[in-house]
Amino acid sequence: MKISVEVWILPPNEKDIHSLYKVTEAVFVMVALDAKGRIRTLPSS
């Protein structure tokens, strides 16, 4: 599973609400691990 996150700000003195600036972004990747710490597949539900 991948989760993408972006953080946008409106500078404190900015009057125009369309003047947003992206300050950071990240992609988090979630994986299932077995008892030995290796990647494993998830069982079907």
N, CA, C and O atoms as CSV, one atom per row, in Angstrom:
chain,resi,resn,atom,element,x,y,z
A,1,MET,N,N,0.849,-1.163,0.000
A,1,MET,CA,C,0.000,0.000,0.000
A,1,MET,C,C,0.903,1.237,0.000
A,1,MET,O,O,1.892,1.300,0.731
A,2,LYS,N,N,0.552,2.196,-0.816
A,2,LYS,CA,C,1.282,3.465,-0.853
A,2,LYS,C,C,0.349,4.591,-0.437
A,2,LYS,O,O,-0.809,4.645,-0.852
A,3,ILE,N,N,0.870,5.485,0.388
A,3,ILE,CA,C,0.113,6.660,0.819
A,3,ILE,C,C,0.941,7.889,0.456
A,3,ILE,O,O,2.079,8.036,0.900
A,4,SER,N,N,0.361,8.760,-0.352
A,4,SER,CA,C,1.034,10.000,-0.752
A,4,SER,C,C,0.486,11.156,0.070
A,4,SER,O,O,-0.721,11.272,0.279
A,5,VAL,N,N,1.400,12.017,0.537
A,5,VAL,CA,C,1.016,13.162,1.360
A,5,VAL,C,C,1.687,14.406,0.799
A,5,VAL,O,O,2.874,14.380,0.471
A,6,GLU,N,N,0.941,15.485,0.688
A,6,GLU,CA,C,1.488,16.789,0.313
A,6,GLU,C,C,1.043,17.795,1.361
A,6,GLU,O,O,-0.084,17.732,1.852
A,7,VAL,N,N,1.939,18.736,1.706
A,7,VAL,CA,C,1.609,19.788,2.665
A,7,VAL,C,C,1.721,21.128,1.947
A,7,VAL,O,O,2.769,21.480,1.406
A,8,TRP,N,N,0.605,21.867,1.957
A,8,TRP,CA,C,0.531,23.174,1.308
A,8,TRP,C,C,0.247,24.228,2.373
A,8,TRP,O,O,-0.497,23.978,3.321
A,9,ILE,N,N,0.842,25.406,2.211
A,9,ILE,CA,C,0.599,26.487,3.171
A,9,ILE,C,C,0.157,27.751,2.445
A,9,ILE,O,O,0.424,27.947,1.259
A,10,LEU,N,N,-0.511,28.576,3.184
A,10,LEU,CA,C,-0.825,29.942,2.759
A,10,LEU,C,C,0.021,30.842,3.649
A,10,LEU,O,O,-0.203,30.883,4.859
A,11,PRO,N,N,0.986,31.564,3.087
A,11,PRO,CA,C,1.829,32.422,3.919
A,11,PRO,C,C,0.985,33.366,4.780
A,11,PRO,O,O,-0.064,33.831,4.334
A,12,PRO,N,N,1.431,33.654,6.010
A,12,PRO,CA,C,0.635,34.436,6.969
A,12,PRO,C,C,0.151,35.796,6.462
A,12,PRO,O,O,-0.960,36.211,6.793
A,13,ASN,N,N,0.955,36.491,5.672
A,13,ASN,CA,C,0.576,37.829,5.204
A,13,ASN,C,C,-0.046,37.825,3.820
A,13,ASN,O,O,-0.315,38.889,3.262
A,14,GLU,N,N,-0.278,36.663,3.263
A,14,GLU,CA,C,-0.831,36.567,1.908
A,14,GLU,C,C,-2.345,36.776,1.947
A,14,GLU,O,O,-3.038,36.162,2.758
A,15,LYS,N,N,-2.847,37.627,1.084
A,15,LYS,CA,C,-4.292,37.910,1.016
A,15,LYS,C,C,-5.005,37.025,-0.005
A,15,LYS,O,O,-6.189,36.725,0.143
A,16,ASP,N,N,-4.275,36.611,-1.038
A,16,ASP,CA,C,-4.859,35.810,-2.111
A,16,ASP,C,C,-4.875,34.339,-1.701
A,16,ASP,O,O,-3.818,33.726,-1.550
A,17,ILE,N,N,-6.071,33.770,-1.519
A,17,ILE,CA,C,-6.165,32.378,-1.062
A,17,ILE,C,C,-5.683,31.381,-2.109
A,17,ILE,O,O,-5.534,30.196,-1.808
A,18,HIS,N,N,-5.441,31.839,-3.326
A,18,HIS,CA,C,-4.939,30.962,-4.379
A,18,HIS,C,C,-3.404,30.920,-4.407
A,18,HIS,O,O,-2.821,30.260,-5.267
A,19,SER,N,N,-2.759,31.612,-3.485
A,19,SER,CA,C,-1.295,31.659,-3.439
A,19,SER,C,C,-0.749,30.634,-2.450
A,19,SER,O,O,-0.039,30.978,-1.505
A,20,LEU,N,N,-1.088,29.387,-2.681
A,20,LEU,CA,C,-0.600,28.313,-1.828
A,20,LEU,C,C,0.764,27.838,-2.311
A,20,LEU,O,O,1.063,27.896,-3.504
A,21,TYR,N,N,1.584,27.372,-1.385
A,21,TYR,CA,C,2.912,26.871,-1.711
A,21,TYR,C,C,3.084,25.477,-1.110
A,21,TYR,O,O,2.826,25.254,0.073
A,22,LYS,N,N,3.528,24.545,-1.958
A,22,LYS,CA,C,3.810,23.201,-1.443
A,22,LYS,C,C,5.135,23.257,-0.700
A,22,LYS,O,O,6.149,23.670,-1.263
A,23,VAL,N,N,5.130,22.838,0.577
A,23,VAL,CA,C,6.343,22.905,1.380
A,23,VAL,C,C,7.010,21.552,1.555
A,23,VAL,O,O,8.203,21.490,1.850
A,24,THR,N,N,6.262,20.464,1.380
A,24,THR,CA,C,6.872,19.136,1.464
A,24,THR,C,C,5.933,18.100,0.874
A,24,THR,O,O,4.737,18.344,0.714
A,25,GLU,N,N,6.482,16.957,0.556
A,25,GLU,CA,C,5.680,15.845,0.077
A,25,GLU,C,C,6.382,14.554,0.470
A,25,GLU,O,O,7.594,14.542,0.686
A,26,ALA,N,N,5.630,13.478,0.563
A,26,ALA,CA,C,6.202,12.182,0.937
A,26,ALA,C,C,5.340,11.064,0.380
A,26,ALA,O,O,4.149,11.240,0.124
A,27,VAL,N,N,5.969,9.907,0.198
A,27,VAL,CA,C,5.254,8.692,-0.168
A,27,VAL,C,C,5.647,7.639,0.864
A,27,VAL,O,O,6.821,7.296,1.000
A,28,PHE,N,N,4.653,7.131,1.588
A,28,PHE,CA,C,4.874,6.087,2.576
A,28,PHE,C,C,4.470,4.755,1.957
A,28,PHE,O,O,3.378,4.629,1.401
A,29,VAL,N,N,5.342,3.771,2.052
A,29,VAL,CA,C,5.070,2.450,1.494
A,29,VAL,C,C,4.931,1.478,2.661
A,29,VAL,O,O,5.857,1.319,3.457
A,30,MET,N,N,3.771,0.829,2.759
A,30,MET,CA,C,3.508,-0.135,3.823
A,30,MET,C,C,3.644,-1.543,3.250
A,30,MET,O,O,3.077,-1.852,2.202
A,31,VAL,N,N,4.392,-2.384,3.937
A,31,VAL,CA,C,4.562,-3.772,3.504
A,31,VAL,C,C,4.334,-4.694,4.694
A,31,VAL,O,O,4.520,-4.296,5.844
A,32,ALA,N,N,3.933,-5.919,4.414
A,32,ALA,CA,C,3.765,-6.934,5.455
A,32,ALA,C,C,5.083,-7.693,5.590
A,32,ALA,O,O,5.725,-8.014,4.591
A,33,LEU,N,N,5.487,-7.980,6.840
A,33,LEU,CA,C,6.726,-8.691,7.094
A,33,LEU,C,C,6.438,-10.007,7.803
A,33,LEU,O,O,5.493,-10.118,8.584
A,34,ASP,N,N,7.280,-11.008,7.513
A,34,ASP,CA,C,7.147,-12.280,8.226
A,34,ASP,C,C,7.976,-12.221,9.518
A,34,ASP,O,O,8.525,-11.171,9.851
A,35,ALA,N,N,8.066,-13.328,10.235
A,35,ALA,CA,C,8.773,-13.372,11.514
A,35,ALA,C,C,10.270,-13.090,11.365
A,35,ALA,O,O,10.923,-12.690,12.328
A,36,LYS,N,N,10.814,-13.297,10.165
A,36,LYS,CA,C,12.241,-13.050,9.919
A,36,LYS,C,C,12.503,-11.663,9.330
A,36,LYS,O,O,13.637,-11.338,8.979
A,37,GLY,N,N,11.457,-10.851,9.223
A,37,GLY,CA,C,11.604,-9.503,8.710
A,37,GLY,C,C,11.622,-9.396,7.203
A,37,GLY,O,O,11.994,-8.356,6.659
A,38,ARG,N,N,11.227,-10.449,6.523
A,38,ARG,CA,C,11.168,-10.440,5.060
A,38,ARG,C,C,9.773,-10.044,4.595
A,38,ARG,O,O,8.778,-10.290,5.277
A,39,ILE,N,N,9.724,-9.425,3.416
A,39,ILE,CA,C,8.430,-9.045,2.837
A,39,ILE,C,C,7.626,-10.309,2.544
A,39,ILE,O,O,8.163,-11.295,2.039
A,40,ARG,N,N,6.331,-10.268,2.867
A,40,ARG,CA,C,5.460,-11.406,2.591
A,40,ARG,C,C,4.163,-10.906,1.989
A,40,ARG,O,O,3.830,-9.726,2.105
A,41,THR,N,N,3.433,-11.799,1.349
A,41,THR,CA,C,2.128,-11.426,0.789
A,41,THR,C,C,1.070,-11.558,1.881
A,41,THR,O,O,1.207,-12.353,2.811
A,42,LEU,N,N,0.034,-10.777,1.747
A,42,LEU,CA,C,-1.084,-10.844,2.692
A,42,LEU,C,C,-2.073,-11.907,2.232
A,42,LEU,O,O,-2.288,-12.080,1.032
A,43,PRO,N,N,-2.672,-12.616,3.177
A,43,PRO,CA,C,-3.682,-13.608,2.786
A,43,PRO,C,C,-4.925,-12.941,2.215
A,43,PRO,O,O,-5.258,-11.818,2.594
A,44,SER,N,N,-5.605,-13.620,1.316
A,44,SER,CA,C,-6.850,-13.095,0.749
A,44,SER,C,C,-7.928,-13.122,1.816
A,44,SER,O,O,-7.954,-14.015,2.662
A,45,SER,N,N,-8.809,-12.151,1.773
A,45,SER,CA,C,-9.893,-12.143,2.781
A,45,SER,C,C,-11.143,-12.783,2.269
A,45,SER,O,O,-12.139,-12.857,2.989
